Amino acid sequence: MPDGDLSGHLDDLGGSLDGLRLDEGCRRWHPIGPMTTYRVGGAASLYVRPQGLPELEAVAAVLAGSGAPVVVIGRGSNLLVADGGFEGVAVQLGDGFEEVLVDGSVEGGVNVVAGGGASLPVVARLTVQSGLSGFEWAVGVPGSIGGAVRMNAGGHGSDMAAVLGWADVVDLCDGTTRRLQVDELELGYRHSVLTATQVVSAAGLELGTDGAMEGEAMLAEIIRWRRENQPGGSNAGSVFTNPPGDSAGRLIDLAGAKGLRIGTAQVSPKHANFIQADVGGSAEDVRLLMREVRQRVADAHGVVLESETVLVGFDTPGP
């Protein structure tokens, strides 16, 4: 729809969301770029933060069939928001979705139920403290359970597909809520069947019950490895997915792009598949750098890298 029509449509949606009397209300032109791990980018036309499943389902009922652009923020660890912001509705799960229930006994295979907004490092530590094993890898991933399910996040030889039993999903486009078993999610490398408007409200994990005697040591080793091999600062982790049988970081390094800078964004000198944004920097600089890196790798190796970072509010969906 034309920009003017979209603006009016969003105004009407804002009024409907106001009518829900959400705990935190519906906010207009609320900054969402600073909520991402890049810490750059603009605001969303409308922003809502449902505090529990009833509020999320109420929001879904309002958005269902509206056709309005929607983005789910999560913990913002794989998003880049345009400097001009996002003309649409941004949904972020509130504190009510951070609960983690750990049961040392296996019932139906699932012994951990985590809210979609729960922090992956928090869940990793809780499971180790409870004597469970299999989720240690997540201690170094700065995302949420919901985002991890949708992207099949992983690391250190494991991923969500290896531990997931089911996921409860609220669809913001049709208003439905249903439980999907792991085989229905079709999890692959950084992939699932979930769309950008399907929100994981909770997930059931099937973890080992062998006592996790080495769990604490594994957590410490993973944290040590990441500190030594990955940069800190404002970044979104791996920018590009690894092509089959290779490493995106290796290809970027060999293409001479390690340390490359465009404006306020730089390819990390420590790890070539990370881009760091300067404090007060520009999202457009990050995108331009992503585009340049991808072009250099294509020219040097004939490989077109696929973005793992999700671009929000830009004219094109990719770099």
Wavefront OBJ file of the C-alpha trace (Angstrom):
o trace
v 0.000 0.000 0.000
v 1.233 3.591 -0.552
v 3.212 5.125 2.313
v 0.375 7.469 3.253
v -2.097 4.613 3.394
v 0.291 2.540 5.524
v 0.776 5.401 7.962
v -2.977 5.811 8.403
v -3.415 2.052 8.718
v -0.788 1.935 11.469
v -2.522 4.797 13.276
v -5.720 2.752 13.280
v -3.840 -0.327 14.526
v -2.271 1.762 17.279
v -5.728 2.762 18.439
v -6.821 -0.885 18.497
v -3.711 -1.899 20.449
v -4.327 0.955 22.898
v -7.767 -0.544 23.469
v -6.184 -3.758 24.762
v -4.883 -1.897 27.824
v -1.577 -3.737 27.771
v 0.529 -3.425 30.923
v 3.131 -1.358 29.085
v 0.782 0.133 26.513
v 1.410 0.694 22.825
v 4.227 3.155 22.129
v 4.575 5.338 19.036
v 7.934 5.710 17.280
v 9.749 3.851 19.983
v 13.537 3.344 19.450
v 14.257 -0.298 18.659
v 17.746 0.052 17.136
v 19.285 0.549 20.605
v 17.573 -2.694 21.683
v 19.719 -4.678 19.253
v 23.271 -5.793 19.971
v 24.509 -3.474 17.195
v 23.047 -0.545 19.202
v 22.395 1.390 15.979
v 19.259 2.166 13.974
v 15.967 3.949 14.417
v 12.475 3.563 15.828
v 9.363 1.511 15.054
v 6.029 3.160 14.234
v 4.371 1.028 16.929
v 5.973 -0.995 19.722
v 4.262 -3.434 22.070
v 5.748 -5.633 24.786
v 3.181 -8.215 25.918
v 3.927 -9.486 29.408
v 2.348 -12.922 29.124
v 0.560 -15.315 26.801
v -2.913 -13.711 27.175
v -1.494 -10.309 26.167
v 0.454 -11.815 23.262
v -2.631 -13.620 21.981
v -4.634 -10.396 22.284
v -2.007 -8.562 20.231
v -2.091 -11.367 17.652
v -5.876 -11.075 17.418
v -5.559 -7.358 16.592
v -2.761 -7.864 14.055
v -4.303 -10.929 12.389
v -5.275 -10.152 8.833
v -4.186 -6.520 9.131
v -1.410 -6.845 6.569
v 0.758 -4.494 8.606
v 4.537 -5.080 8.549
v 5.562 -6.819 11.774
v 8.943 -7.591 13.302
v 9.640 -9.662 16.413
v 12.649 -8.259 18.238
v 13.606 -10.938 20.739
v 16.920 -9.911 22.303
v 18.011 -8.192 19.109
v 21.111 -10.331 18.697
v 20.706 -10.923 14.950
v 18.906 -7.745 13.817
v 20.083 -4.614 12.036
v 17.500 -1.802 12.130
v 17.660 0.906 9.463
v 18.625 4.404 10.571
v 15.234 5.629 9.364
v 13.486 3.068 11.519
v 10.751 0.555 10.751
v 7.319 1.568 9.518
v 5.386 -1.217 11.144
v 4.688 -2.982 14.434
v 7.569 -4.213 16.608
v 6.685 -6.939 19.107
v 8.999 -7.869 21.963
v 8.222 -10.483 24.598
v 8.090 -9.113 28.148
v 9.302 -10.444 31.484
v 6.495 -12.996 31.708
v 8.158 -15.004 28.947
v 11.488 -15.385 30.740
v 10.449 -18.129 33.179
v 12.404 -21.390 33.108
v 11.060 -24.568 34.692
v 13.632 -27.310 35.250
v 12.617 -30.817 36.274
v 15.405 -33.314 36.785
v 13.097 -36.217 35.943
v 12.173 -36.935 32.345
v 8.465 -36.848 31.571
v 7.501 -37.413 27.959
v 11.100 -36.634 27.052
v 10.901 -32.968 28.091
v 12.590 -31.933 31.341
v 12.988 -28.185 30.771
v 10.307 -25.693 29.730
v 11.643 -22.239 28.887
v 9.737 -19.110 27.931
v 10.395 -17.690 24.481
v 12.015 -14.597 25.988
v 14.398 -16.509 28.268
v 18.092 -15.750 27.802
v 20.101 -18.634 26.340
v 23.074 -18.143 28.721
v 20.672 -18.087 31.697
v 19.002 -21.320 30.584
v 22.409 -22.930 29.993
v 23.567 -22.123 33.515
v 20.293 -23.209 35.142
v 20.340 -26.570 33.402
v 23.934 -27.256 34.445
v 23.114 -26.265 38.036
v 20.244 -28.769 37.911
v 22.514 -31.596 36.795
v 21.306 -31.682 33.196
v 23.522 -31.814 30.122
v 23.278 -30.925 26.454
v 22.627 -27.174 26.592
v 26.057 -25.966 27.665
v 26.810 -24.681 24.139
v 24.175 -21.936 24.560
v 26.082 -20.119 27.335
v 27.935 -18.045 24.761
v 24.975 -17.204 22.497
v 23.440 -13.797 23.378
v 19.929 -14.574 22.167
v 16.562 -15.800 23.399
v 14.956 -19.234 23.376
v 12.382 -18.070 20.824
v 14.951 -16.679 18.429
v 17.104 -19.765 18.865
v 14.217 -22.030 17.848
v 13.365 -19.960 14.790
v 16.988 -19.786 13.587
v 18.018 -23.195 14.949
v 20.865 -21.489 16.775
v 23.862 -23.551 17.703
v 27.547 -23.719 18.441
v 30.338 -25.922 19.731
v 29.033 -28.987 17.932
v 25.368 -28.779 18.876
v 22.208 -26.809 18.154
v 18.536 -26.467 19.080
v 17.572 -29.383 16.847
v 19.574 -31.693 19.124
v 17.666 -30.748 22.299
v 14.243 -29.421 21.273
v 11.086 -31.410 21.967
v 8.387 -28.899 21.002
v 7.666 -25.203 20.625
v 4.489 -23.234 21.360
v 3.957 -20.753 18.518
v 1.673 -17.715 18.301
v 1.061 -16.550 14.724
v 0.720 -12.769 14.502
v -0.733 -13.026 10.999
v -3.647 -15.375 11.627
v -3.998 -15.142 15.417
v -3.602 -18.867 16.057
v -1.657 -20.581 18.855
v -0.412 -24.140 18.505
v 2.253 -26.541 19.706
v 4.651 -27.815 17.060
v 6.742 -30.915 17.607
v 10.409 -30.717 16.649
v 9.941 -32.680 13.411
v 7.225 -30.233 12.305
v 9.685 -27.334 12.593
v 12.006 -28.820 9.929
v 15.114 -27.529 11.649
v 18.222 -27.233 9.484
v 21.391 -25.161 9.535
v 20.209 -21.766 10.841
v 16.751 -22.551 9.496
v 13.222 -23.564 10.493
v 9.785 -23.347 8.880
v 8.815 -20.515 11.221
v 8.221 -17.151 9.593
v 9.206 -13.731 10.898
v 5.694 -13.210 12.314
v 5.454 -16.492 14.221
v 6.434 -16.007 17.854
v 7.784 -18.845 20.001
v 6.163 -18.281 23.386
v 7.714 -21.357 25.049
v 9.838 -24.382 24.222
v 10.307 -27.818 25.751
v 13.863 -29.156 25.905
v 14.979 -32.784 26.199
v 18.302 -32.784 28.041
v 20.546 -35.491 29.396
v 20.190 -36.582 33.016
v 23.675 -38.003 33.491
v 24.482 -35.529 36.252
v 26.507 -33.248 33.983
v 29.590 -33.753 36.160
v 31.692 -31.676 33.785
v 28.991 -29.070 33.087
v 30.581 -26.177 34.955
v 33.958 -26.860 33.357
v 32.318 -26.938 29.925
v 30.627 -23.586 30.551
v 33.913 -22.037 31.619
v 35.739 -23.448 28.591
v 33.108 -22.177 26.126
v 33.175 -18.705 27.681
v 36.989 -18.690 27.613
v 37.073 -19.774 23.956
v 34.600 -17.107 22.884
v 36.477 -14.360 24.717
v 39.715 -15.393 23.052
v 38.336 -15.913 19.556
v 35.389 -13.517 19.165
v 35.226 -9.733 19.589
v 33.199 -7.834 22.147
v 31.586 -4.476 21.530
v 28.521 -3.772 19.410
v 28.015 -6.641 16.981
v 25.446 -9.290 16.097
v 27.657 -12.335 16.102
v 28.200 -14.142 12.801
v 27.121 -11.917 9.923
v 26.988 -14.638 7.258
v 26.098 -18.320 7.446
v 28.843 -20.787 6.647
v 28.627 -22.137 3.095
v 28.550 -25.961 2.830
v 31.881 -27.426 3.835
v 33.558 -24.095 4.490
v 33.768 -21.161 6.890
v 32.470 -17.689 6.037
v 35.150 -16.169 8.256
v 37.905 -18.001 6.382
v 36.601 -16.864 2.996
v 36.274 -13.254 4.165
v 39.805 -13.305 5.579
v 41.276 -14.744 2.353
v 39.375 -12.122 0.329
v 41.308 -9.440 2.215
v 38.308 -7.996 4.037
v 39.393 -8.648 7.609
v 39.688 -5.276 9.352
v 37.969 -3.476 6.456
v 36.149 -0.301 7.506
v 33.353 1.727 5.939
v 32.437 4.812 7.944
v 31.398 3.755 11.442
v 31.470 0.001 10.779
v 34.421 -2.366 10.675
v 35.015 -6.039 9.964
v 36.510 -7.294 13.201
v 40.295 -7.744 13.103
v 39.744 -10.615 15.559
v 37.120 -12.598 13.610
v 36.351 -11.836 9.970
v 32.693 -12.941 10.164
v 31.890 -10.261 12.756
v 31.114 -6.632 11.975
v 31.414 -4.089 14.767
v 29.529 -0.799 14.892
v 31.042 2.281 16.506
v 29.207 3.953 19.379
v 26.743 6.366 17.805
v 27.353 4.740 14.426
v 25.164 4.211 11.388
v 23.194 1.112 10.425
v 23.674 2.091 6.786
v 27.437 1.814 7.241
v 26.982 -1.722 8.577
v 24.839 -2.663 5.598
v 27.265 -1.134 3.091
v 30.100 -3.068 4.721
v 28.086 -6.297 4.556
v 27.519 -5.663 0.841
v 31.202 -4.951 0.208
v 32.337 -8.050 2.081
v 29.906 -10.260 0.186
v 31.055 -8.801 -3.148
v 34.729 -9.328 -2.318
v 34.114 -12.962 -1.367
v 32.098 -13.523 -4.552
v 34.882 -11.989 -6.653
v 37.645 -13.924 -4.908
v 36.005 -17.315 -4.414
v 32.848 -17.434 -6.546
v 30.786 -17.945 -3.376
v 27.788 -15.731 -2.590
v 27.482 -15.544 1.197
v 24.020 -15.652 2.745
v 23.230 -13.167 5.502
v 22.539 -14.512 8.981
v 21.780 -10.972 10.157
v 18.150 -9.944 9.564
v 17.718 -6.469 8.096
v 14.717 -4.458 9.347
v 13.337 -1.305 7.746
v 15.627 -1.250 4.724
v 14.384 -0.943 1.148
v 15.763 -4.393 0.315
v 15.728 -7.487 2.575
v 19.436 -8.205 2.140
v 22.687 -6.265 1.979
l 1 2 3 4 5 6 7 8 9 10 11 12 13 14 15 16 17 18 19 20 21 22 23 24 25 26 27 28 29 30 31 32 33 34 35 36 37 38 39 40 41 42 43 44 45 46 47 48 49 50 51 52 53 54 55 56 57 58 59 60 61 62 63 64 65 66 67 68 69 70 71 72 73 74 75 76 77 78 79 80 81 82 83 84 85 86 87 88 89 90 91 92 93 94 95 96 97 98 99 100 101 102 103 104 105 106 107 108 109 110 111 112 113 114 115 116 117 118 119 120 121 122 123 124 125 126 127 128 129 130 131 132 133 134 135 136 137 138 139 140 141 142 143 144 145 146 147 148 149 150 151 152 153 154 155 156 157 158 159 160 161 162 163 164 165 166 167 168 169 170 171 172 173 174 175 176 177 178 179 180 181 182 183 184 185 186 187 188 189 190 191 192 193 194 195 196 197 198 199 200 201 202 203 204 205 206 207 208 209 210 211 212 213 214 215 216 217 218 219 220 221 222 223 224 225 226 227 228 229 230 231 232 233 234 235 236 237 238 239 240 241 242 243 244 245 246 247 248 249 250 251 252 253 254 255 256 257 258 259 260 261 262 263 264 265 266 267 268 269 270 271 272 273 274 275 276 277 278 279 280 281 282 283 284 285 286 287 288 289 290 291 292 293 294 295 296 297 298 299 300 301 302 303 304 305 306 307 308 309 310 311 312 313 314 315 316 317 318 319
